[in-house]
Structure formats: structure tokens, C-alpha cells
């Protein structure tokens, strides 16, 4: 009786697979300290070392799909760059051929479920029994993510196990070899394991059902089928993850197309030159040979391929810089103007992030920003705050690098002075976000507190943030420089008064004995950091929106710089 595919098990497997990949990526980003990053960078320095690392990792894990997924997580966490990732996944194609040798020689078969369950158990217990910010928790998330990812792959495999029955090798005797390539692609895409597909081909040879050349064609198709796993892992990922998936696709398509064309000469080389007459070992030797030749073919072009891939998946609205054109600094006045526009974009995004961290929408514009806000994550309905902060820092770095390049050129005094104010404006805007980000755990304490009195402070802080940015958004609307200056100074004074009132109120609460010691510490910390954030933001506005005289006058005020 022919079984049907368990679609729910397939869907559950896909969900676990993607969720596990997400957990793995988050844990890697949080666990990766500087020593680990240096080690990882050293291990993948140069294409050849990356290829060797990928081959060894795959030989150990017995799954090129898993190695590809880990590499995608590394790339998504910015632990390795694109050339290193490409080298590793190319090397994994060689490493996966070890499975064929084990199957042919020992009948070994990786039990994914047996590996995933201990990982899930250890990871789940570590997460449950550790504190929120501990490294043990992050290690537990890593194990849990890895385990769920493997379990998801296993569910996808078992959910479609009956699909292998669709393909009867005996019924295909006499079919052209390309048909066996298609069989290899389909079976591997469904059961998510090229090693399992090669094992089926070995079993068919052993049973005398198909000839060596047909089994070799199935092995070629199995390599092509592995690209499905990488594509699935990159679907909802970053641009770099999509680029790695495309690199895997290109490598497999080119390598396997050449191999298919040269299938007969390569099989003759294995059997005649290498003297391997046993069809089982001849097949795995063929599999190893064409993957090794593919890697040798692609190693020299990895740098060129990386540069080409970096130009892919780039939406014009997703560019980090919208006004600065890197390398174009011929007209200093226009170049400084572009730096000014990018600085305003950065300040606008900083305001949006600070509002979002208090659950407030970015309803107020610091300038005519609709076009500049297009496709920027922090202005989405549900922004990713960590991604937004990372993008903000990256944008700051790009602006500062361009500004410093401009400063090395010939600038008029007013242009040089303007540029000199924009540089600290960027730093102050980012510092403002950092101050608010540093108290996110305190804001969570407000939200989760069972004390109505303590919980109510969140609403008060939230309202003060809303009012601050509402007033700040009106500053640039004034055409007169003197009015802008007065508005910024007035906002600075209001900010100080608001901080002092909140500070006094907290001390009044202390005298009444209504707050616990830890609650007092939390309130004072949030009030202090929020004041620092607003001060930094005001300094950024002053340097950006005031003329040189006004900016200098503001900086000379107590606490104005």
C-alpha cells in the first residue's frame, strides 16, 4: 500500500527548522566574544582554509545541509564575512562525500533524531534553569536551536518518507541519464539529505537494479537537491544569507553540469586509472572526485564571486546611504550638503528608535523625511529594535568615514566648520539611543511589576519621551536661526526641569516608604539615562540645525556640549 505524504509533519518540520535556525543565530550573536570572533576569522582566513574548515566540519557532522545552515547563521550574526562563508560551503560539498564512504564501507547512517533530542534536552534545561542575561542561557539557546533545527530536518524527512516509493529504479531502466539526475534532485529536495539519496543509489547498485552510470547521475542530482535546504534557510534572512545561498546554487549547478557532461570519462578515470572495480566504491569515489574538482575550479574565483554577489539583492530603497555617493567628492559644497542630509536621516532614525523602545510610533518628522524613511526598518509597523540599532551604528560609521575623507581635501572654512559639527552630531544621536537601550531591562521591570505605583512610572516616562520628541520635531520648521536657537534652549531648560521634578518625586516616594530599594535604584537609573539621552539628542540637533554661531553658543551653555 502506498503511503501519502504527512503534510502537517512536513509543515511542523519546516517551522521547527526555521525557528531553530533563528535561535541558533541569536545565541551565536550573543555568545560570540572577541576571542571567538578572532578564532573564527583566523580559521577562515583565505579561501583554502575556509574550504578545509567546511570539509572537516561536514565530515564530522555528516551533513552538508547542517553545515550550510550554521554558515548562514554565522553570516546572519556577522561572525564571518561573505568570502569565508562561500569557501566553507564549497568545502562542505567535499566533506559530505565522507558519508558515502562510510555507507559503502560500514553501512553507517546518521540518526538525526538521536543527535537532536539530547541537544534539545540540554538546551531546554539550561534555558529554564539560568538567569535571563547569563552566558549559560545563551549556550542553552544555541543547543536548543541546533537541536530544533536538526529535529525539524528529521520531521521533514520522515513526513515525506513515502515519497521515495514514487521512484521505482527498475521501471526507469532504459531512461536517459538526465532522468536519473531529476530523480536525485527531487528525492533530495523532499527528504532533505543528499547522503540519504546517495545511500539509496548505493542500495540500488548493490541490488543490481541500476547500473553505475545511472547511480552516478542520481548522485549528481542529489548534490543539486541540497541547494533547497540553503534556499529555505535564507528565505527570510539577511542579504548576505541570500548571497551565500546563491553561491551554493551557482557552485552546484556549474559543478554538476560539467560533471554530467563528463560523466563517462570521469567514471572511466575512477575505474581504469584509479583501479576501483567495486561499483559501490566506484560510486562514492566518483562523488568525491567531482566535488573536489568543483572546489578546485571555484577556489580561485571566490574573491571575484564575492564582489559580484555583493551587488545582488540590493534594493535601491535598502541602501544604507541615500544621499552620499561613496567615492564622489569632487564638489566639496555638495558633498558636505550630502553629509548633512545623511546626518539628518541618522538623527531621524535615532528618534524613531528611542520612541519605539517606549512603544511609541515615529509620528513626528524632524525634517521632510518621507522619502528617506522608505524601507527603513525602524519606521516599520513592528520594527526590529536590535537590527535598527545595528543599522544606525553602521550608518554612523559610513557617514564618519566619508566626512573624514572630505576633511582631508581642500574645503572652505565654513564647509570645514559645518563638517566639524556634523561629526559629533552623529555620535551624539547614536549615544542617545545607547542610553535608552541601556535601560530596556529596567523598562521591562516596570511592565512586569505587580506594584501599581511602580508600574505607573512607565507611563510617566513614556509621556515625557513623547512630549520631548513632539517639541523637538517643531524646531526645524522655524526659518529664523534665532528662533531655532531659542526653541532648542527652551527645550533644554524644560528637559532639566522635568528631570529635577521626577528626581524629587522619587525622593518623596522614598520618604513615604512606598518603594522597595531595587525599585528606587531602577527609577533613578531610568531618570538619569533618559535625561542623558535627551541631552545627547539636543546636542545633535543643535550641531545640525543651527548655524556656526548658534551651535557654539549652545555648546557654551552649562551641559550644552
ABEGO torsion letter per residue (X at the ends): XBBBBBAAAAAAAAAAAAAAAAAAAAAAAAABBAAAAAAAAAAABEAAAAAAAAAAAAAAAGBAAAAAAAAAAAAAAGABBAAAAAAAAAAAAAAAAAAAAAAAAAGBBBBAAAAAAAAAAAAAAAAAABBAABAAAAAAAAAAAAAAAAAAAAAAAAAAAAAAAABBAAAABGBBAAAAAAAAAAAAAAAGBAAAAAAAAAAAAAAGABBAAAAAAAAAAAAAAAAAAAAAAAAABBAAAAAAAAAAAAAAAAAAAAAAAAAAAAAAAAAAAAGBABAAAAAAAAAAAAAAAAAAAAAAAAAAAAAAAAABGBBAAABABAABBBGBAABAAAAAAAAAAAAAAAAAAAAAAAAAAAGBBBABBABBAAAAABGBAAABABBBAAAAAAAAAAAAAAAAAAAAAAAABBBBAAAAAAAAAAAAAAAAAAAAAAAAAAAAAAAAAAAABABAAAAAAAAAAAAAAAAAAAAAAAAAABABAAAAAAAAAAAAAAAAAAAAAAAAAAAAAAAAGABBAAAAAAAAAAAAAAAAAAAAAAAAAAAAABBAAAAAAAAABBGAX
